[in-house]
Amino acid sequence: MASVLLKPSVFCLLALPLCALASVPERWQSEVELGFQSLSGNSDSMTLNSRLGVNFTDGPYRHMSEAKFLLVEKDGEEDKHKSEFESQANYKFDPKRYVLGNISFVDDKYGPYYQDLTLATGLGYQAIWQEDLSLLLEIGPGYRYQSPNLDEIDDDDLIMPYDVQEFIVRAQAELSWQINKNALLETRVTAIAGPSNSSIETRASISTSLINDLAIKLSTTQKYIDQVPPGLKNRDSIFTINLAYKF
């Protein structure tokens, strides 16, 4: 359950595509997800995770943005407050190839990083592009900035306690398969290699329609980091169940 403190600048970036929905709805696809858990008894806790995704396509141009938010409260006190934003623009210069620009930003109030920013560009290739199946492959250079939250780093956090400013290489493979009318499988593998550290993150989800555009979505994220503090495992995993609505 990753996410970012949604600052005004992030809201502005999200508001622009949402405002345009009314004028060119056929070019836009949007999805909202919400997951909630509340426990009471010997201890009280509340967990809220949400996601907003926007996809715009117009001729050779394609833009994808998503924002995630996670809030956890335990016994009336805020325990986690994390937000995440990612945006990518593609421009096709021939039927199967495109250039891309990608930005990914994480802001975590109580987590190991205050800020985690990645900027990348590169080339993409549409290995498969069909109505019910697509596979995109991407690779290119980028830049990474990470500022650790030294006051909040725990013994089980998979980070090294120093600032990072470095050039990186980013590669990604993204698969989408509409299994049938009611089921959609999506998988994304992202690898980032830099002098300080390298990581591989795998995200997979399956959505099953309930009523019209309302679906239940099961997601898992597996992340492997090659350099971690002594005594910790290199892999972390997250599993979520959300309700998703497309419009």
QUIZI-V940334 format. One record per residue. RES is the residue in one letter. PHI is phi in degrees with one decimal (999 if undefined). NEAR is the number of other C-alpha atoms within 12 Angstrom. D_CENTER is the distance of its C-alpha to the mean C-alpha in Angstrom with 2 decimals. Layout:
RES|PHI|NEAR|D_CENTER ; RES|PHI|NEAR|D_CENTER
This chain:
M|999|36|9.57 ; A|-95.3|38|7.52 ; S|-171.2|35|7.90 ; V|-148.1|38|10.31 ; L|-61.6|29|13.95 ; L|-77.7|31|13.89 ; K|-75.1|20|16.69 ; P|-53.0|11|19.00 ; S|-62.8|13|17.70 ; V|-67.4|29|14.20 ; F|-60.6|23|16.13 ; C|-64.6|14|18.27 ; L|-62.3|24|15.63 ; L|-77.0|30|14.46 ; A|-67.8|19|18.13 ; L|-57.4|16|19.37 ; P|-67.5|30|17.83 ; L|-68.8|28|18.56 ; C|-65.5|17|22.12 ; A|-80.4|19|22.72 ; L|-58.6|20|22.09 ; A|-67.2|14|25.72 ; S|-85.2|11|27.20 ; V|-135.2|15|25.43 ; P|-61.3|19|23.85 ; E|-70.2|15|24.31 ; R|-93.7|23|21.85 ; W|-113.1|26|18.93 ; Q|-133.3|29|16.70 ; S|-132.7|31|14.76 ; E|-144.7|29|13.34 ; V|-118.5|29|13.39 ; E|-122.9|34|12.65 ; L|-147.1|29|14.62 ; G|-130.9|29|15.57 ; F|-143.6|22|18.55 ; Q|-141.8|21|20.91 ; S|-132.9|18|24.18 ; L|-122.8|16|26.78 ; S|-143.4|13|30.30 ; G|135.1|9|33.47 ; N|-64.7|8|34.09 ; S|-142.4|13|30.79 ; D|-108.0|18|28.60 ; S|-150.1|22|24.82 ; M|-140.9|23|22.20 ; T|-126.1|28|18.47 ; L|-127.9|31|16.32 ; N|-131.0|34|12.63 ; S|-142.9|35|11.43 ; R|-146.9|37|8.92 ; L|-124.8|37|10.13 ; G|-120.4|34|9.42 ; V|-131.8|36|12.15 ; N|-130.9|32|13.59 ; F|-125.0|30|16.91 ; T|-129.3|24|19.34 ; D|-148.9|19|22.79 ; G|61.5|14|24.93 ; P|-80.3|19|23.60 ; Y|-102.2|23|20.77 ; R|-140.3|24|17.25 ; H|-130.7|32|14.51 ; M|-127.0|33|10.94 ; S|-136.4|37|9.08 ; E|-148.0|40|6.66 ; A|-129.7|40|7.25 ; K|-126.1|38|7.11 ; F|-141.0|36|10.39 ; L|-130.4|37|12.30 ; L|-133.6|34|16.09 ; V|-129.5|31|18.61 ; E|-120.4|24|22.35 ; K|-128.3|21|25.11 ; D|51.4|17|28.77 ; G|81.9|15|28.21 ; E|-117.2|15|26.38 ; E|-67.6|19|22.79 ; D|-109.0|22|21.25 ; K|-138.3|29|17.53 ; H|-151.8|31|15.96 ; K|-131.8|36|12.43 ; S|-134.7|38|10.07 ; E|-144.7|39|6.88 ; F|-134.9|38|6.92 ; E|-138.9|36|6.20 ; S|-142.0|33|9.21 ; Q|-141.9|32|11.22 ; A|-120.1|28|14.87 ; N|-118.6|33|16.99 ; Y|-133.2|27|20.79 ; K|-80.1|22|22.88 ; F|-106.7|17|26.17 ; D|-153.7|16|27.52 ; P|-57.5|16|26.90 ; K|-120.3|23|24.47 ; R|-115.7|24|23.24 ; Y|-150.6|27|21.13 ; V|-100.6|28|20.17 ; L|-141.9|35|16.74 ; G|-133.9|31|15.36 ; N|-133.5|34|11.84 ; I|-132.0|29|10.84 ; S|-133.2|33|8.12 ; F|-139.0|37|9.46 ; V|-123.3|38|9.59 ; D|-128.2|35|12.75 ; D|-127.0|36|14.12 ; K|-65.0|31|17.63 ; Y|-116.0|30|18.81 ; G|-88.7|35|16.61 ; P|-70.2|31|17.57 ; Y|-118.0|36|16.08 ; Y|-67.8|30|17.11 ; Q|-141.3|31|15.04 ; D|-140.2|33|12.81 ; L|-119.2|32|12.73 ; T|-130.4|34|12.31 ; L|-117.9|29|14.11 ; A|-149.1|34|14.86 ; T|-134.3|30|17.04 ; G|152.4|27|18.71 ; L|-117.3|29|19.91 ; G|-125.7|33|18.52 ; Y|-136.5|29|20.62 ; Q|-85.0|26|20.67 ; A|-65.9|20|22.17 ; I|-137.0|21|22.26 ; W|-146.1|19|22.05 ; Q|-123.4|15|23.75 ; E|-62.3|12|23.63 ; D|-112.6|19|22.32 ; L|-150.5|21|20.79 ; S|-143.1|25|18.76 ; L|-139.6|26|17.77 ; L|-113.8|31|16.38 ; L|-120.7|29|17.03 ; E|-138.7|35|16.19 ; I|-157.6|30|17.57 ; G|173.8|28|18.56 ; P|-84.7|26|19.22 ; G|-164.8|28|17.33 ; Y|-138.2|27|17.69 ; R|-128.4|32|16.14 ; Y|-127.5|27|17.21 ; Q|-134.6|31|16.86 ; S|-121.9|27|19.12 ; P|-72.3|30|19.67 ; N|-89.7|24|20.78 ; L|-62.5|22|24.10 ; D|-77.9|15|25.34 ; E|-115.4|20|22.57 ; I|-67.0|23|22.09 ; D|-100.8|19|23.24 ; D|-65.8|19|24.92 ; D|-104.4|19|22.05 ; D|-85.3|27|19.25 ; L|-86.5|29|18.20 ; I|-137.5|37|18.74 ; M|-100.3|27|21.84 ; P|-81.2|24|23.47 ; Y|-151.5|19|23.80 ; D|-68.1|21|22.34 ; V|-125.8|24|20.70 ; Q|-139.7|22|21.31 ; E|-158.1|23|21.35 ; F|-84.6|25|20.87 ; I|-135.7|29|18.58 ; V|-119.4|29|18.17 ; R|-118.5|36|14.85 ; A|-133.6|32|14.96 ; Q|-150.0|33|12.79 ; A|-127.1|28|13.93 ; E|-131.4|31|12.48 ; L|-117.1|30|14.75 ; S|-132.1|28|15.32 ; W|-134.3|27|18.55 ; Q|-82.8|22|20.29 ; I|-60.6|18|22.50 ; N|-154.1|15|24.75 ; K|-59.1|16|25.03 ; N|-110.7|21|23.29 ; A|-129.0|23|20.77 ; L|-130.0|26|17.59 ; L|-109.4|28|15.94 ; E|-131.2|30|12.63 ; T|-137.7|29|11.77 ; R|-140.4|29|9.83 ; V|-118.3|28|11.30 ; T|-121.9|30|10.51 ; A|-116.4|31|13.50 ; I|-128.3|34|14.31 ; A|-121.5|30|18.00 ; G|-147.2|26|19.86 ; P|-59.5|17|23.20 ; S|-84.3|24|22.02 ; N|-170.1|28|19.57 ; S|-134.5|26|17.70 ; S|-144.7|30|14.77 ; I|-130.6|29|13.47 ; E|-119.4|30|10.27 ; T|-115.4|29|10.63 ; R|-117.1|31|8.56 ; A|-136.6|29|11.18 ; S|-146.6|30|12.03 ; I|-132.6|30|15.34 ; S|-113.4|34|16.37 ; T|-125.4|28|20.05 ; S|-65.9|23|21.76 ; L|-104.2|17|23.94 ; I|-139.4|13|25.64 ; N|51.1|14|25.18 ; D|-93.6|22|21.59 ; L|-94.7|22|20.74 ; A|-139.3|27|19.06 ; I|-103.2|28|18.06 ; K|-125.4|33|14.77 ; L|-104.8|29|14.59 ; S|-132.6|31|11.46 ; T|-136.0|26|11.59 ; T|-126.6|25|9.71 ; Q|-117.6|26|12.30 ; K|-127.6|27|12.31 ; Y|-114.6|27|15.60 ; I|-122.3|29|16.91 ; D|-80.0|26|20.40 ; Q|-114.4|24|21.83 ; V|-131.5|23|21.81 ; P|-58.5|20|24.52 ; P|-56.1|14|27.63 ; G|88.6|11|27.74 ; L|-104.3|19|24.02 ; K|-76.8|19|22.35 ; N|-81.5|24|19.97 ; R|-118.3|22|17.52 ; D|-125.3|25|15.39 ; S|-140.8|22|14.03 ; I|-136.0|19|12.47 ; F|-131.2|22|13.57 ; T|-135.3|31|13.11 ; I|-126.6|26|15.26 ; N|-129.8|30|14.65 ; L|-88.6|29|16.76 ; A|-125.6|33|15.26 ; Y|-126.6|27|17.31 ; K|-102.8|25|17.25 ; F|-149.1|23|19.45
